[in-house]
Amino acid sequence: MRPDVSELIASACRVLEDVIGPALTEAYPQEALLDVVRTLRAVQDGWPQVLPFLLWDNRETEALLRRVRAHAAPALAERIDALLAAGSADFPAVGTATAAAAIRSNPVDCADTADPSSAQARNQALRGLLAQIVADPDEHTRAARADTVDDILRHLEERARRAPLKLIPGTPRTPANQDT
């Protein structure tokens, strides 16, 4: 596809830097523009790795949930089973009608490997359940996660290391002469 996502973002950055930037005369809007451009450049560099990252994270999080499930109380085991049994097509996905139809017709082959919105929705569901398990004070849940706490921490560290979009944009300071 031409232009690709990176080329579109690069073009937008050039307009911001070469057209909008020089027209800004005050420090506050200039600083905000620089943060916007930095964020766009981070997306430009990281977007190609997002889907592979989500697929890796989904696979690893599913494995952690399976390990917790082995020792879980029945109610927690049912929640884990339900989530693991659900295909990505069972989660709300943003995309075209064609993509949605393809996912419905072949959720295993298509949704998890080709549709970033579906992979993201599944990732949010998996990580949401994992977060609930980690934070749950129930003694049965604590016991179920006890054997996996170190693995969960290692996974979260590796996840942070691999994350393709790491830039957290700065928030421009409010100009001193402006009321807050």
Secondary structure, 3 states (H helix, E strand, C coil): CCCCHHHHHHHHHHHHHHHHHHHCCCHHHHHHHHHHHHHHHHHHHHHHHHHHHHHHHHHHHHHHHHHHHCCCCHHHHHHHHHHHHCCHHHCCCCCCHHHHHHHHHCHHHHHHHHCHHHHHHHHHHHHHHHHHHHHCCCHHHHHHHHCCHHHHHHHHHHHHHHCCCCCCCCCCCCCCCCCC
